[in-house]
Amino acid sequence: MYELRFAAADMARVRFAVSPLWEVAEAVRCLIDPRQLAYHLPWLDAVRPALADLDIGPLVAVQPLRGYTPDFLSPPPPSAHTTIDEQLRQVRTTPLSQVRAELALVVSDRRDQPVTSELAELVRHPQRARQRLADALEACWHRLVEPHWSRVSALLDADIVHHSKLLADGGLDRVLPALSPALAWSDAVLRVAAGGSGQERIPLRGNGIVLQPAVFSWPLTVVVSNRRAAPTVVYPARGIAELWQPVETDSSDVLAALLGRTRATLLASLREPANTTTLAHRHGSSPATVSEHLSVLANAGLVNRARRGRAVLYATTALGDALLAGGLAGRTAAYPSATPAAAAHDGQVPTTSTV
């Protein structure tokens, strides 16, 4: 259990961000941890040909299934739209003192797992370790994540748009409990049911926190904390059910008669924000066709556009929601948000750095 106490300054410094490098490190973990891989089997089928000559040995050595993983492998995103190049540059310029200290923590927190020869070699040569790990992360980005990044980033952006709206509508009281069942918020204290049976208080020092949706660590909730940046709460992104394969969206015959079947289906689908590429993938249509239908729905006031970085996301308006509520009354949508029933970190992913 982690406890984060907010002062006024911390509440003013709560922000959302996406970390491409976190997704890379967790994609590697998916290859060795069947509990996380279960959610990404279609992805594994797609990347399997790229695994033959991909050297993930250094990353596997420092990412035990239980115990500490170095924080410098996935540095906190400095902005909402951090790029992979920026984060890889952060890894390559990590102070050697930090590399040395964090690799030592990997060894001391092995939890009855043997220290492999690969890990021992990395610990003995921190400068070489930093280079090898950065190179491995870059190679894994190009092979495992980059080919699918447009789809992954669209889902992450949609999650942030959804939760930013909750934050604007109801503040921290509304958004924090909605992120994950592992989070509890009361009296300006955020409690995270993760990290084991004990309780650890994480100081915020007026830096606030970073809220980071994640795909490849789904459904875990993770707290990453060190003295160099605001703590990060990594939570499971919404909509994972439709990430790798289309999921049918339910729309009523009444709405179909009013709007047309395609537009009614798109409107129902946009209860989760999405861009045209995601919608095209979801419904087996072309982006141009989806864009044309979205323009009609937008002109009718049923959906609106929200820009996040370079992406344009669509979501239902209050009028669209009201129309769906009437048209789908008594029906159950087949498109799930896939928010996990339980998602607590149990010490099997990166948690807290004390260096």
DRENVORO-372948 format. One record per residue (C-alpha): x, y, z; residue number from 1. Coordinates in steps of 0.001 Angstrom, whole numbers, plus 500000, padded with zeros to 6 digits. Each point is the difference from the previous one (the first is absolute). Layout:
BEGIN
NODE  x  y  z  k
NODE  X  Y  Z  NUM
...
***
This chain:
BEGIN
NODE  x  y  z  k
NODE  500000  500000  500000  1
NODE  501308  503438  499056  2
NODE  498761  503250  501501  3
NODE  500385  503361  498237  4
NODE  498931  503088  501980  5
NODE  499110  503065  497944  6
NODE  500601  503597  500963  7
NODE  498385  502852  498044  8
NODE  503056  500278  497758  9
NODE  499814  496292  499155  10
NODE  496358  500213  498966  11
NODE  500916  502740  497535  12
NODE  502705  497804  498461  13
NODE  498108  496870  499023  14
NODE  500552  499213  496335  15
NODE  499519  497204  497487  16
NODE  502775  498673  497797  17
NODE  500858  497087  497729  18
NODE  503335  498169  500169  19
NODE  501020  498172  496805  20
NODE  503009  498519  501778  21
NODE  497845  498562  502784  22
NODE  498040  498152  497325  23
NODE  503240  498645  498520  24
NODE  501275  498685  503330  25
NODE  496628  498459  500817  26
NODE  499697  498466  496531  27
NODE  503240  498153  500747  28
NODE  498547  498925  503342  29
NODE  496933  498647  498188  30
NODE  502268  497622  498096  31
NODE  501106  498353  503249  32
NODE  496955  500456  502252  33
NODE  496959  498027  498822  34
NODE  497703  501909  502368  35
NODE  500468  503193  498000  36
NODE  500378  498267  496650  37
NODE  496460  498613  500221  38
NODE  498612  503413  499046  39
NODE  502297  500370  497004  40
NODE  500040  496654  498191  41
NODE  499064  501535  496599  42
NODE  502932  502387  500428  43
NODE  502330  497097  500759  44
NODE  498914  498241  496811  45
NODE  500787  503173  498056  46
NODE  503471  500565  501488  47
NODE  501113  496369  500205  48
NODE  502031  500168  496746  49
NODE  501975  502937  501451  50
NODE  501096  498031  503068  51
NODE  502418  497605  498310  52
NODE  503072  502247  500113  53
NODE  498836  502527  502602  54
NODE  502299  500077  503040  55
NODE  497867  500685  503077  56
NODE  502441  498318  502398  57
NODE  501158  503199  501759  58
NODE  496422  501187  500526  59
NODE  498844  496622  501296  60
NODE  502951  499934  502411  61
NODE  498991  503268  501682  62
NODE  496210  499444  499917  63
NODE  499282  497176  502440  64
NODE  496461  498702  500284  65
NODE  500233  500924  503662  66
NODE  502087  502785  501399  67
NODE  501453  503326  499002  68
NODE  500449  501153  496395  69
NODE  502251  503016  499296  70
NODE  498067  503240  499674  71
NODE  502405  501411  497429  72
NODE  498711  497481  497421  73
NODE  496780  502004  499692  74
NODE  500652  503562  501221  75
NODE  496964  502115  500893  76
NODE  498628  501744  496892  77
NODE  500936  503696  500318  78
NODE  496960  501094  497980  79
NODE  496617  498683  498918  80
NODE  501308  499204  496512  81
NODE  503441  498590  500735  82
NODE  501581  498189  497051  83
NODE  501952  496765  500027  84
NODE  503125  501866  498838  85
NODE  499806  502350  502979  86
NODE  499667  497121  502421  87
NODE  502793  497946  498434  88
NODE  502221  503060  500275  89
NODE  499111  500171  503703  90
NODE  501040  496368  500449  91
NODE  503302  500488  498157  92
NODE  500873  503026  502155  93
NODE  498970  498514  503354  94
NODE  502728  500815  502544  95
NODE  502217  496965  500510  96
NODE  499569  500345  503764  97
NODE  496262  499438  499525  98
NODE  500559  497062  497644  99
NODE  502383  498395  502488  100
NODE  497664  500530  502971  101
NODE  496897  498720  498236  102
NODE  501717  496897  498638  103
NODE  501212  499275  503526  104
NODE  496381  500182  501175  105
NODE  499026  497450  497355  106
NODE  502524  497594  501543  107
NODE  499035  500682  503604  108
NODE  496275  499579  499282  109
NODE  500155  496724  498077  110
NODE  497558  498303  502411  111
NODE  501626  496559  499866  112
NODE  500633  500185  496263  113
NODE  503596  499270  498966  114
NODE  502275  502743  498697  115
NODE  500624  499031  496390  116
NODE  503361  500408  498315  117
NODE  498423  502632  497729  118
NODE  498865  502058  502982  119
NODE  503345  499638  501741  120
NODE  501749  501289  496876  121
NODE  497696  503020  499802  122
NODE  500620  500829  503654  123
NODE  503780  499809  499570  124
NODE  500005  502420  497054  125
NODE  497326  502684  500465  126
NODE  501111  502113  497042  127
NODE  499869  497022  497659  128
NODE  496726  498948  501635  129
NODE  498424  503377  499287  130
NODE  500991  499722  496335  131
NODE  498824  496404  499614  132
NODE  496670  500643  501691  133
NODE  499354  503146  497951  134
NODE  500860  498147  496788  135
NODE  497706  497126  500978  136
NODE  497144  502384  500760  137
NODE  500442  501725  496653  138
NODE  500049  496689  498128  139
NODE  496885  498827  501848  140
NODE  498243  503257  499173  141
NODE  500602  499500  496278  142
NODE  499085  496297  500009  143
NODE  497270  499678  502639  144
NODE  498227  503309  500504  145
NODE  500606  502500  497191  146
NODE  498096  497970  497350  147
NODE  496937  500127  502272  148
NODE  500547  503394  501591  149
NODE  497277  501850  498090  150
NODE  497420  497594  501401  151
NODE  501471  499946  503517  152
NODE  500456  503771  500219  153
NODE  496450  500590  498732  154
NODE  498644  497888  502838  155
NODE  502186  501793  502559  156
NODE  498971  503410  498661  157
NODE  496338  499007  500147  158
NODE  500441  498927  503611  159
NODE  501522  503370  500908  160
NODE  497228  501937  498250  161
NODE  497391  497985  501913  162
NODE  501638  500455  503397  163
NODE  500882  503652  499369  164
NODE  496292  500620  499542  165
NODE  499318  498318  503343  166
NODE  502681  502178  501596  167
NODE  498448  503137  498530  168
NODE  496485  498980  501055  169
NODE  500682  498773  503516  170
NODE  503634  500575  500931  171
NODE  502211  497435  501685  172
NODE  497033  498637  501971  173
NODE  498547  498688  496766  174
NODE  502971  499081  497848  175
NODE  502356  498170  502377  176
NODE  497594  497227  501085  177
NODE  499020  499544  496334  178
NODE  503534  499180  498871  179
NODE  500303  496635  501722  180
NODE  498354  497935  502750  181
NODE  503402  500071  501679  182
NODE  499665  503748  500706  183
NODE  498119  501519  502930  184
NODE  499760  503766  500565  185
NODE  498782  501757  503129  186
NODE  501006  503025  502090  187
NODE  502708  500997  497513  188
NODE  501705  496601  500332  189
NODE  500424  497581  497116  190
NODE  500401  496383  501080  191
NODE  501225  497450  497475  192
NODE  499421  496323  500729  193
NODE  503274  498877  498482  194
NODE  503479  498976  501033  195
NODE  499362  497414  502697  196
NODE  498431  499764  503437  197
NODE  501869  502869  501662  198
NODE  499328  503709  499702  199
NODE  502401  502572  498565  200
NODE  499460  503738  499978  201
NODE  501329  501726  496876  202
NODE  500769  503725  500416  203
NODE  498764  502272  497208  204
NODE  502003  503117  500975  205
NODE  497638  502267  498079  206
NODE  500771  498237  496704  207
NODE  496580  498414  499617  208
NODE  499731  496689  498139  209
NODE  500017  498715  496457  210
NODE  497058  497815  498955  211
NODE  501114  497644  497248  212
NODE  497690  497582  498177  213
NODE  501712  496846  498766  214
NODE  499232  497164  497617  215
NODE  502679  497342  500390  216
NODE  499928  499973  503807  217
NODE  496198  499561  500006  218
NODE  498284  499254  502408  219
NODE  502592  500964  502626  220
NODE  500133  503292  501862  221
NODE  503551  501104  500770  222
NODE  501558  502799  502030  223
NODE  503383  501264  498817  224
NODE  501723  502424  502337  225
NODE  503434  501541  500380  226
NODE  501498  503259  501186  227
NODE  500619  501367  496515  228
NODE  496423  500481  498793  229
NODE  496373  499969  501016  230
NODE  498723  496516  500858  231
NODE  498241  498207  497163  232
NODE  496872  497897  500389  233
NODE  499783  497601  497069  234
NODE  496480  498705  499536  235
NODE  498311  497603  497522  236
NODE  498723  501805  496908  237
NODE  496348  499710  499021  238
NODE  498856  498174  496894  239
NODE  502539  497201  499922  240
NODE  497335  497564  498817  241
NODE  500034  501503  496511  242
NODE  503705  500799  499728  243
NODE  501176  497058  497888  244
NODE  496803  498853  498352  245
NODE  496672  501555  499029  246
NODE  497214  499821  502565  247
NODE  496382  500202  498926  248
NODE  498148  503100  501181  249
NODE  496315  499709  500768  250
NODE  497593  502548  498496  251
NODE  496221  499880  500064  252
NODE  497705  499638  497010  253
NODE  498369  503281  501029  254
NODE  503294  501886  499727  255
NODE  500866  498200  496784  256
NODE  496701  501095  498469  257
NODE  500667  503578  501076  258
NODE  503688  500342  499153  259
NODE  500833  497035  497810  260
NODE  501621  496826  501292  261
NODE  503615  501170  499522  262
NODE  499509  503365  501699  263
NODE  498009  498459  502829  264
NODE  502789  497478  500572  265
NODE  502673  502704  499939  266
NODE  498038  502126  502453  267
NODE  499656  497064  502410  268
NODE  503703  499242  499621  269
NODE  500935  503564  500916  270
NODE  498927  499599  503590  271
NODE  503734  499323  500165  272
NODE  501953  502823  498256  273
NODE  501803  498821  496876  274
NODE  501644  501289  496852  275
NODE  499054  499124  496429  276
NODE  502739  497359  499671  277
NODE  498823  498155  503101  278
NODE  496381  500162  498899  279
NODE  500890  498734  496534  280
NODE  501874  497060  501514  281
NODE  497201  499338  502450  282
NODE  497278  499889  497367  283
NODE  501819  498698  496948  284
NODE  499576  503197  498006  285
NODE  502338  502501  498359  286
NODE  501138  503145  501865  287
NODE  498561  502154  497225  288
NODE  496549  498421  500366  289
NODE  500102  500307  503785  290
NODE  501080  503649  499721  291
NODE  497060  500772  497723  292
NODE  497511  498497  502448  293
NODE  501629  501756  502950  294
NODE  499616  503347  498247  295
NODE  496278  499394  499670  296
NODE  499711  499024  503672  297
NODE  502060  503026  501054  298
NODE  497880  502383  497915  299
NODE  496929  498566  501721  300
NODE  501530  500734  503411  301
NODE  500222  496325  500980  302
NODE  503794  499747  500188  303
NODE  502784  502490  500500  304
NODE  503696  500141  499220  305
NODE  502780  500315  502570  306
NODE  503611  500504  499014  307
NODE  502740  498268  501988  308
NODE  503402  500836  498576  309
NODE  499822  499108  496329  310
NODE  497069  497641  500454  311
NODE  496347  500938  499596  312
NODE  497647  497929  502159  313
NODE  496234  499792  499693  314
NODE  497535  499419  502826  315
NODE  496278  500291  500557  316
NODE  498539  503297  501163  317
NODE  497299  500293  502661  318
NODE  497431  499901  497192  319
NODE  501616  496864  498555  320
NODE  500005  498354  503425  321
NODE  496335  500860  500483  322
NODE  499140  498540  496606  323
NODE  501892  496822  500826  324
NODE  498330  499770  503397  325
NODE  496612  500084  498325  326
NODE  500838  497861  497013  327
NODE  501837  497328  501959  328
NODE  497752  499927  503056  329
NODE  499913  496528  501455  330
NODE  502822  498771  497805  331
NODE  503590  499073  500981  332
NODE  502865  501354  497913  333
NODE  502328  497371  498652  334
NODE  502890  502442  499893  335
NODE  501643  499823  503460  336
NODE  502249  502571  501574  337
NODE  501910  497070  501507  338
NODE  500767  501789  503234  339
NODE  501304  497118  502132  340
NODE  498019  498776  502960  341
NODE  503225  499938  501980  342
NODE  503418  501328  499144  343
NODE  502470  500121  502839  344
NODE  503748  499854  499643  345
NODE  501411  497076  501953  346
NODE  503687  500771  499759  347
NODE  500385  498475  496549  348
NODE  500624  503242  498088  349
NODE  502069  503154  500680  350
NODE  498922  501696  503180  351
NODE  502029  502452  502006  352
NODE  503547  501206  499733  353
NODE  501723  501219  503141  354
NODE  503044  501447  498298  355
***
